[in-house]
Amino acid sequence: MKIKSNVIAITMIGMLILSCFAISPAISSTNASKKLSKLTPSVEMNGYAFSTLGSFNTLTEGFEDGLMPPIGWYTIESNTAQPWFIVNYTHSGDYAAWINYDSSTQSDNWLVSPNIDLTGYVKANLTFWAASDTGYPTATMELHIRGEGFDDILWDMIQDEDWDTFEYRELTFDLSAYVDKTINISWRYVGLDGESFALDDISVKTNDVLLKVNNLSPINNAIGVGIDQTEVSANISAFKQTLADPTLSMNPIQFMWEIGGDNITTNSSSVPDIQGYKSAVINGPLQYNTIYHWYVNVSAEDVYKNVSFSFTTEMPPNQPPVANFTYVINDLTGIFTSTSTDLEGQIANWTWDFGDGNSSYLENPQHSYENNGIYYVTLTVKDNESASDSITKEINVTNPPPVAHFTATVDGNMVYFDPTSSYDTSGTIVSYTWYFGDETNVTYPNNRTVRHTYVQDYKTYTATLIVTDSAGETDSYSEDVTINDTTNPTVKIVQPEKGLYIDNVKKRNYLIRMPFIIGDIDIKVNATDKDGSGVARVEFYINNKPIGNDTVAPYNFTWHKDRIRLFHIFRIKVVAYDEAGNSAEAKMIVRKIF
């Protein structure tokens, strides 16, 4: 009985083992023996199948136990043809049931693994077995690693392998570049050449020590962190995975840690620590709009993890603009210029209140007031972020009248009037009106030099200039202008005249065509200077020889006989001079005896 019981027990154990590794009837037990030796016990964790290989954990696809992919795996078909499926491989060799892809009925269909979270691991690799039904495939199979923001092709069967014979190969790929990411593994067949491909024992292996850094503050790549941030922090934990068949356990372990970075006082553990909140102090305050980098180092049981983070501080608060302006008053017109500034932005709006009920939105406006007076002008500026500032200034709008002035240059009875010395400090002179003092006047719009001729000379005239500015204000200037005596006096010899004179007495005047003089005679002259400076003197000449002068009217000179001549012809000439030096002369031919 005892022997029988032992036999029965051994038989039941053998049947149990065979049932765990069932093989399709289409494959002989001989062909399956080598393949079955590769399988390892597996356990379930979060829907994934795990098995232990040395110090690593393995996520296996576990397709040998069914005709369809297990929970979490799925296929994506680009057409309505049948997806990846499980078949018993019929070729010769030592193989078990595979997941198979038949290219004769499908094209570019994806087989996708469940999501695999590699957060906290420092290394990982992918292992699987692959085969084609021909040693020289013309189509190919591709392996992709996918995740948020990436889709990387990791393997191409034809490009990366030399399939000169029909083989069953184990392939391994390093996934270290994907630690701390969540990935899925995807295969697809590319081509339509009637070939079949197969996969088996798909597994992702990681180290058995899991280091986690999460719940960051500030979060990685954070933007707009306040400059008053006082620390960086993270929750740090470490676990060790152990397999007590069939249960996989995650047990916390102690670890060493360090946190440091830009503008940070490095903080670290001095003895092995336990999971929880860890931090380091920021040497603040931070600068506005600046990128800061920081890191966390964790180590446990010879497994090391270094993670780098960064954050960007907030933009500086908007500083409002500073309003200011300058102005110039011309007549009643104000010319306003904004000198407002904004150190970190742009002024987008100018609002002017001119204090008389009028306004403007120009940057540099002009405004005309109707009346003189005190006005309060306000400028309000607003920047591109709607911050604003205002300033009010008191302005005195007074229109100082223009100042009239001219210079006069006398040239005979012509005078040149030059008004260029007239001016207007607050505006523009628009009219020049001249009154010349002789009942004539003229108006010009500019400060041209005016020429005026006076009819009567040797007279003083009062000339007046009136100037008017653009605001209607006026001023006048007068100056006496004296015209020089430019008219010659008149002079005439009134004695002798034609006739006979004996000792200054006229005896007869007929039958004698010219004066005939015997003895002495008074030469009498009528000299005048009408409207002039007056006769200054009269000079007397005989044959161009001066013989005397007279300065008081009536103007006379006695011509004595100077020597005995029986008969002679003489030329009498008189010249009258006025006070201005103008002169006139008269001449006469006479005959004189004795």
ZAVOMAR-904232 format. One record per residue (C-alpha): x negated, y, z; residue in one letter. Coordinates in steps of 0.5 Angstrom, whole numbers, plus 500, padded with zeros to 3 digits. Example, Ala and Ser with C-alpha at 12.3 -4.5 7.8 and 13.67 -1.06 7.14 Angstrom:
REM ZAVOMAR-904232
475491516A
473498514S
REM end
This chain:
REM ZAVOMAR-904232
500500500M
494505502K
491503495I
497504491K
499511495S
492513493N
493512486V
500515486I
497521489A
491521484I
496520478T
500526480M
494531481I
492529474G
499530471M
499537475L
493539472I
495537465L
502541465S
498547467C
494547461F
499544456A
497543449I
501543443S
502536440P
500539433A
493539436I
489533439S
487532446S
480532443T
480539440N
483542446A
477539451S
472545450K
477550450K
480548456L
474548460S
473556459K
480557463L
480560470T
485560475P
489567475S
493571480V
498577479E
497584481M
502589478N
504585473G
497584470Y
494577471A
487577474F
482571475S
475572478T
468571474L
462572479G
463579482S
468582477F
475581476N
479579470T
485581466L
487575462T
493575457E
495568459G
498567452F
496559452E
503558457D
508561452G
510562445L
511570446M
506575449P
507575457P
511581460I
507588459G
504586452W
508588446Y
507588438T
508594433I
510592426E
510597420S
515593417N
520588418T
515582417A
514578423Q
510580429P
504577432W
506570435F
504564438I
502558434V
498551435N
492553431Y
492547426T
484548423H
479542426S
475544432G
476545439D
481550440Y
487551444A
494555443A
492562440W
496568439I
496568432N
497573426Y
499571419D
497576414S
501572408S
507575412T
505581415Q
501588414S
498593419D
502590425N
499592432W
498588438L
498592444V
496590451S
499593458P
496600460N
490598464I
488603470D
480604470L
481609475T
476609481G
471604477Y
464605475V
463600470K
468595466A
467591460N
472587455L
471580453T
475576448F
475570443W
476571436A
477567429A
479567422S
481561418D
476562413T
468563414G
468569409Y
474573410P
476579405T
481582410A
479585417T
481585424M
480592428E
480593435L
482600438H
481603445I
487608446R
489613452G
491620453E
488624447G
484619444F
484613439D
477610438D
476604434I
471599438L
470593433W
471591426D
471584424M
468584417I
463591418Q
461588425D
460581424E
457576419D
462570418W
459566414D
462560417T
468558420F
467560427E
470561434Y
466567437R
466570444E
465578444L
464583449T
464590449F
462595454D
468600457L
464604461S
466610457A
473609459Y
472609467V
477613471D
482613465K
488609463T
487605457I
490600453N
487595448I
490594441S
489589435W
491590428R
490586422Y
488590416V
489587409G
494583405L
489577403D
493571406G
488570411E
490569419S
486571425F
487569432A
485572439L
484568446D
482569453D
483577453I
480580459S
478586462V
472585468K
471591473T
466591479N
469588485D
468595489V
473600488L
471608489L
477613489K
477620489V
483624488N
488629491N
483634489L
484642491S
483645486P
485640481I
480639476N
480644470N
485649474A
486656471I
487662476G
484659482V
484665487G
478668489I
479667496D
479660495Q
475657501T
474650500E
474644495V
477638497S
479631495A
481624498N
476619498I
477612499S
473605498A
476598497F
473591496K
477586492Q
477579494T
481573492L
484568496A
487564491D
492565489P
492572492T
488578491L
487583496S
484590496M
481592503N
478598505P
471599506I
466604509Q
462609504F
458615504M
460621501W
457628498E
461634496I
457640493G
457645487G
457652485D
457657490N
459651495I
455649502T
454642500T
457637505N
456630506S
457624511S
451622516S
454615517V
458611513P
465614513D
472612512I
478614507Q
481620508G
480628507Y
473631505K
471638504S
466643503A
466650504V
466655498I
461661500N
466666498G
469671495P
469668488L
468672482Q
474674478Y
475670471N
469665472T
468658471I
465654478Y
463647478H
463642483W
462634484Y
463628489V
458623490N
461616493V
457610494S
459603498A
455597497E
450599492D
456601488V
455609486Y
460614483K
459621481N
465625479V
464632476S
470638476F
471645475S
476650476F
477657473T
478663478T
484668477E
483674472M
482681476P
488684478P
490690473N
487696475Q
492702473P
490707468P
488714470V
492720467A
488727466N
488732460F
486739458T
489744455Y
488751451V
493756450I
493760444N
498765444D
504762446L
502755444T
499750448G
494745445I
494739450F
489733450T
489727454S
483725457T
486719461S
482713462T
483705463D
477701465L
480694463E
485695458G
488700453Q
493706454I
499704450A
504710452N
503717453W
509721456T
509729456W
513733460D
512741458F
516744464G
521747459D
525742458G
521739452N
517733452S
513729447S
510722446Y
504723442L
497722445E
495729444N
501734442P
502741441Q
507745444H
510752443S
513756449Y
518761448E
516766453N
510767458N
510764465G
508759469I
510752467Y
508745470Y
506740465V
506733467T
503727463L
505720465T
500714462V
502707461K
497701460D
498695456N
500691462E
505697464S
501700470A
502707470S
499714473D
501721472S
498728473I
501735474T
498741472K
500748473E
499752467I
500760466N
502761459V
501768458T
499771451N
494777452P
495782446P
490782441P
484788441V
484793436A
478796434H
474799427F
468802425T
468808420A
463810415T
464817412V
461818405D
463824402G
470825402N
471817402M
471813408V
470805409Y
474802415F
471796418D
476792423P
472786424T
471788431S
478787433S
480780436Y
485776439D
482771445T
489767445S
491767438G
490770431T
491777428I
496776422V
497784421S
492790420Y
496796419T
492803418W
494810419Y
489815416F
491821419G
493824412D
500822412E
498815408T
498808411N
497801408V
498794411T
493788410Y
494781413P
487780414N
481784417N
478786410R
474793410T
479798407V
476804403R
480811403H
479817400T
481824403Y
483830399V
481835403Q
474835406D
471839411Y
476836416K
477832422T
483826421Y
485821426T
485814423A
489809427T
489801426L
495797429I
494790430V
499784431T
498777433D
502771431S
506771437A
508779436G
503782441E
500788438T
494793440D
492800437S
486804436Y
484811434S
478814432E
477821429D
474822422V
471828420T
470829412I
464833410N
464839406D
463837399T
466843395T
462848392N
463855394P
465860389T
461866387V
462872382K
458878380I
463884380V
458889379Q
455891374P
460889369E
460892362K
459899361G
454905363L
452906370Y
447912372I
445911379D
450906381N
456910378V
460907372K
460913367K
464909361R
465902359N
467903352Y
463901346L
458898351I
458890350R
454889357M
452893363P
447899361F
444901368I
440907369I
437908375G
439904382D
445900382I
448896388D
449888385I
456886388K
458879389V
465876391N
463869394A
468865398T
469857400D
476856400K
478850405D
470849406G
465850411S
464858409G
459862405V
453862409A
449867405R
448869398V
441870394E
440875389F
435874383Y
432878378I
429874372N
429868377N
425872382K
428872389P
429880391I
434879397G
440876400N
446878404D
449873409T
456878411V
461879406A
462883402P
455881399Y
451886396N
444888394F
441895392T
437894386W
432899386H
427901380K
421898381D
417901375R
418906369I
420902363R
423906358L
428900356F
428893358H
433887358I
434883365F
437877368R
441877374I
443871378K
446870385V
447864388V
452863394A
451857399Y
456854404D
455852411E
454845408A
449846403G
453846397N
452852392S
454856386A
451861382E
453866377A
449870372K
449876368M
444879363I
443887363V
439893360R
436897365K
432904363I
427907369F
REM end
